[in-house]
């Protein structure tokens, strides 16, 4: 499951989700649209003990198709996603959360051809935490191994992924989801003894909007809340590559265009507008370097074409370790970014972190 199809997610259900009964499991459920009834509150600032997590048997998972891969080491990063599709439901019930898990597993196994659910955990808008891929809960409890999933292209051996139900490109997450996320991440970080700065978003690895502009913008707040729950010091915000996409404009786009020209894409105009020619150049650059478009683990991106997005797996191809004066296009890119307020502390070789500071 370390590598998987690069195509974007497709819509799983046309016209909304069908909720099936789980009464046979002996679990209490809230009615559709009702305020969430949490088994464990999972408040920000709570301790990092194991929250209530519903396992695969409880939500009625299918048996995996093949053996679950368990690596004899812990994951490096805890990665936050959003499902995006089928949208922001107002059904906060446990029944709905379990149906989401069944739908995701069906899509991954039947639609993607994977052996099981791609992510290790799912977090619902009602604040319910559920196991995704089989054995994830058991293995995290052990604290020494890692169930390899399929939720961050080219990095699945390094990451443990949490899918958060909903689309968070423009709206914020419900409080119940946020509180549950804090509790779940704090517990995972404690079990694996992971530093809080290793809480990342999907876009920190692949050129994708996931986990949405709003939720991604709250990741530092999440790190701080998790640090509080664990009783550790909150870290400084890590440097991150920006995400540019068709339709974007401004100095960072202009800088990217200069760097594309320096890489040989002379048909690209450095006009600061991410138009069709810039998109074609980004796609061609990625293809020539073997960087495939990502595939996320759940249902999102089915209505969003992310082809040509310029993010964390593309910037390193454009920003080699060079000096600012090693070519007019590179110098022009640096000049554009510095004029826009980008920070450059070195006058020598520009490394990865120098470029990130300039692009911040």
C-alpha positions in Angstrom: 0.0 0.0 0.0 3.0 2.3 0.0 2.4 3.3 -3.5 -1.0 3.8 -5.0 -3.0 5.3 -7.9 -2.2 9.0 -8.4 -5.7 9.9 -9.6 -7.9 12.2 -7.6 -10.7 10.9 -5.5 -14.0 10.2 -7.2 -17.4 10.9 -5.9 -18.6 7.9 -3.9 -22.3 8.6 -3.6 -24.4 10.8 -5.9 -27.0 12.5 -3.8 -25.7 11.9 -0.3 -25.1 9.1 2.1 -27.4 6.3 3.0 -27.4 5.6 6.7 -27.8 2.0 7.8 -28.8 0.8 11.2 -26.2 -0.3 13.7 -28.6 -1.3 16.5 -27.5 -4.9 16.2 -24.1 -3.9 17.5 -25.7 -2.7 20.8 -24.4 0.8 20.4 -26.3 4.0 21.2 -26.7 6.4 18.4 -27.9 10.0 18.1 -30.6 11.0 15.6 -29.7 12.8 12.4 -29.0 16.4 12.9 -28.9 16.1 16.7 -26.1 17.5 18.8 -23.3 15.0 19.1 -23.4 12.7 22.2 -19.8 12.0 23.0 -18.8 8.8 24.8 -15.6 10.6 25.8 -15.3 14.4 25.7 -11.8 14.7 24.3 -11.5 18.3 25.3 -8.5 20.4 24.2 -6.2 20.5 27.3 -7.4 17.0 28.4 -4.7 14.4 29.2 -3.4 12.1 26.5 -5.0 8.9 27.6 -6.6 6.8 25.0 -9.9 8.3 23.9 -12.9 6.2 23.0 -12.1 4.8 19.5 -14.6 2.5 17.8 -12.8 -0.4 16.2 -13.4 -2.0 12.8 -15.6 -4.7 14.2 -17.8 -2.2 15.9 -18.5 -0.2 12.7 -19.0 -3.4 10.6 -15.9 -3.4 8.5 -15.3 -5.9 5.7 -12.4 -8.2 6.1 -9.3 -6.9 4.4 -8.3 -8.3 1.1 -4.8 -9.5 1.9 -2.4 -9.2 4.8 -2.1 -5.9 6.7 1.5 -4.7 6.6 2.9 -4.0 10.0 6.4 -2.3 10.1 8.7 -2.9 13.0 9.2 0.8 13.7 7.0 3.8 14.6 5.7 6.3 12.0 7.6 9.6 11.8 4.6 11.9 11.2 1.0 12.2 12.2 -0.9 13.6 9.2 -4.2 15.4 9.1 -6.6 15.0 6.2 -10.2 16.1 5.3 -12.5 13.8 3.4 -14.1 16.7 1.5 -16.7 14.5 -0.1 -19.6 14.1 0.4 -19.5 17.5 2.2 -20.3 18.9 5.6 -23.1 16.8 6.9 -25.3 18.0 9.8 -25.8 14.4 10.9 -23.5 14.2 13.9 -24.6 10.7 15.0 -22.5 7.7 15.7 -24.5 5.8 13.1 -23.5 8.4 10.5 -19.9 8.2 11.5 -19.9 4.4 11.1 -21.6 4.7 7.7 -18.8 7.1 6.6 -16.3 4.4 7.5 -18.1 1.7 5.6 -18.4 4.0 2.6 -14.7 4.9 2.6 -13.7 1.2 2.9 -16.0 0.2 0.0 -14.5 3.0 -2.1 -11.0 2.1 -1.3 -11.4 -1.6 -1.9 -13.9 -1.6 -4.8 -13.0 1.7 -6.4 -9.3 2.0 -5.8 -8.4 -1.7 -5.6 -6.7 -1.4 -2.2 -6.7 -4.1 0.3 -8.5 -2.1 3.0 -9.3 1.4 4.2 -6.4 3.8 3.4 -6.2 5.8 6.6 -5.5 4.5 10.0 -8.2 6.5 11.7 -11.3 8.5 10.9 -12.7 11.4 12.9 -16.3 12.4 12.4 -18.0 15.8 12.5 -19.9 14.6 15.6 -16.6 14.0 17.3 -16.4 10.2 17.1 -13.0 8.6 16.5 -13.0 5.3 14.6 -10.3 2.9 13.5 -9.8 2.9 9.7 -7.4 0.3 8.5 -7.6 -3.0 10.4 -5.1 -3.5 13.3 -4.4 0.2 13.5 -5.8 0.5 17.0 -4.1 -2.6 18.3 -0.7 -1.5 16.9 -0.8 2.0 18.2 -1.7 0.7 21.6 1.6 -1.3 21.4 3.5 1.8 20.6 6.4 0.2 18.8 5.1 -0.7 15.3 3.3 1.0 12.4 0.4 -0.2 10.3 1.3 1.0 6.8 -1.7 2.7 5.2 -2.4 4.4 1.9 -3.1 8.1 2.5 0.1 10.1 1.6 1.6 9.2 -1.8 5.3 8.1 -1.5 5.3 8.5 2.3 3.0 5.8 3.6 5.8 4.0 5.5 6.4 7.3 7.4 3.0 8.5 8.3 -0.1 7.7 10.2 -3.2 9.4 8.7 -6.4 10.8 10.3 -9.3 11.5 7.9 -11.6 14.3 9.3 -15.1 14.1 7.9 -15.9 17.2 5.9 -14.7 19.9 3.5 -12.6 22.7 5.2 -11.5 24.9 2.3 -13.7 27.8 3.4 -15.5 26.8 6.6 -14.2 25.8 10.0 -14.4 22.4 11.7 -17.2 21.7 14.2 -16.0 22.0 17.9 -16.7 18.3 18.5 -14.5 17.3 15.6 -11.7 19.6 16.8 -11.8 18.4 20.4 -11.8 14.7 19.2 -8.9 15.4 16.9 -6.8 17.0 19.7 -7.5 14.0 21.9 -6.7 11.4 19.2 -3.5 13.1 18.0 -2.3 13.6 21.6 -2.8 9.9 22.3 -1.0 8.8 19.1 1.9 11.2 19.8 2.2 9.9 23.3 2.1 6.2 22.3 4.8 6.8 19.7 6.7 9.4 21.5 6.5 11.7 18.5 7.4 15.4 18.8 4.5 17.8 18.4 6.2 19.5 15.5 5.7 16.2 13.5 1.9 16.9 13.3 1.5 17.8 9.6 -1.1 18.2 6.9 -1.3 16.2 3.7 -0.2 19.2 1.7 3.1 19.1 3.5 3.9 16.1 1.4 1.9 16.3 -1.8 0.6 19.0 -4.0 -3.0 19.0 -2.7 -5.3 21.4 -0.9 -6.0 18.7 1.7 -6.8 19.2 4.6 -8.4 22.4 3.3 -7.2 26.0 3.7 -9.0 26.5 7.0 -8.0 23.3 8.8 -4.5 23.5 7.4 -4.3 27.1 8.7 -5.1 25.8 12.2 -2.4 23.1 12.3 -0.2 25.3 14.5 -3.1 25.7 16.9 -3.5 21.9 16.8 0.2 21.5 17.7 -0.2 23.9 20.6 -3.4 22.2 21.9 -1.8 18.7 21.6 1.3 20.0 23.4 -1.0 21.3 26.2 -2.7 17.9 26.4 0.7 16.1 26.6 2.2 18.6 29.1 5.0 19.6 26.7 6.2 22.9 25.3 4.4 24.1 22.2 6.8 24.2 19.2 7.4 27.0 16.8 5.5 26.7 13.5 7.5 24.7 11.0 8.6 26.2 7.7 6.3 25.0 4.9 6.1 25.1 1.1 3.2 27.2 -0.1 0.5 25.7 -2.4 0.0 27.4 -5.7 -2.8 26.4 -8.1 -4.3 27.5 -11.4 -5.9 30.8 -10.9 -3.4 31.9 -8.2 -1.6 35.2 -8.7 1.0 37.3 -7.0 4.8 37.4 -6.3 5.0 33.7 -5.4 3.5 32.8 -8.7 5.9 35.2 -10.5 8.8 33.6 -8.6 7.7 30.1 -9.6 7.5 31.2 -13.2 11.0 32.6 -13.1 12.2 29.3 -11.6 10.3 27.3 -14.3 12.0 29.4 -16.9 15.4 28.7 -15.3 14.5 25.0 -15.5 14.0 25.4 -19.3 10.3 26.2 -19.6 10.9 29.4 -21.6 7.3 29.5 -22.9 6.2 30.5 -19.4 5.8 34.2 -19.0 6.7 35.6 -15.6 3.5 37.6 -15.3 2.4 36.5 -11.8 -0.7 34.8 -13.0 -1.0 31.0 -12.8 -2.5 30.4 -16.2 -2.6 27.4 -18.6 1.0 27.7 -19.8 2.2 27.7 -16.2 0.0 24.7 -15.4 1.3 22.8 -18.4 4.9 23.5 -17.3 4.3 22.3 -13.8 2.6 19.1 -15.1 5.5 18.4 -17.5 8.1 19.1 -14.8 6.4 16.7 -12.4 6.0 14.0 -15.0 9.7 14.3 -16.1 10.8 13.9 -12.4 8.4 10.9 -11.8 6.3 12.9 -9.4 2.8 11.6 -9.9 -0.4 13.4 -8.8 -1.3 12.2 -5.3 -4.2 10.1 -4.2 -5.8 10.8 -0.9 -7.2 8.1 1.4 -10.9 8.9 1.6 -13.5 10.6 -0.7 -12.2 14.1 -1.4 -11.0 15.8 -4.5 -13.7 14.1 -6.6 -15.0 17.4 -7.8 -11.7 19.3 -7.6 -9.1 18.8 -10.4 -5.7 19.2 -8.6 -3.7 18.6 -11.8 -0.9 21.1 -12.0 -1.0 22.2 -8.4 2.4 23.4 -7.3 3.1 22.3 -3.7 5.5 20.5 -1.4 6.6 17.8 -3.9 7.2 20.2 -6.8 9.0 23.2 -5.2 12.1 21.1 -4.4 12.4 20.4 -8.2 12.5 24.2 -8.8 14.6 25.3 -5.9 18.0 23.6 -6.1 20.9 24.6 -3.8 22.1 27.5 -5.8 23.3 31.1 -5.2 20.9 33.9 -5.8 23.3 35.2 -8.5 23.7 31.9 -10.4 21.3 32.8 -13.2 19.2 35.8 -14.1 15.9 33.9 -13.7 16.8 32.6 -10.2 18.0 36.1 -9.2 14.7 37.6 -10.5 12.8 35.0 -8.4 14.7 35.9 -5.3 14.2 39.6 -5.9 10.5 39.2 -6.4 10.2 37.3 -3.1 12.3 39.7 -1.1 10.3 42.7 -2.4 7.2 40.9 -1.3 8.6 40.5 2.2 10.3 37.2 1.9 13.1 36.6 4.4 16.6 35.6 3.3 19.3 35.5 6.0 22.0 33.9 3.9 24.0 35.6 1.2 25.6 32.4 0.1 24.0 29.1 -1.1 20.2 29.0 -1.0 19.1 25.8 0.7 15.6 24.3 1.2 14.9 26.4 4.3 16.1 29.6 2.7 13.6 29.1 -0.1 10.8 28.3 2.3 11.5 31.5 4.2 11.4 33.5 1.0 8.2 31.9 0.0 6.5 32.2 3.4 
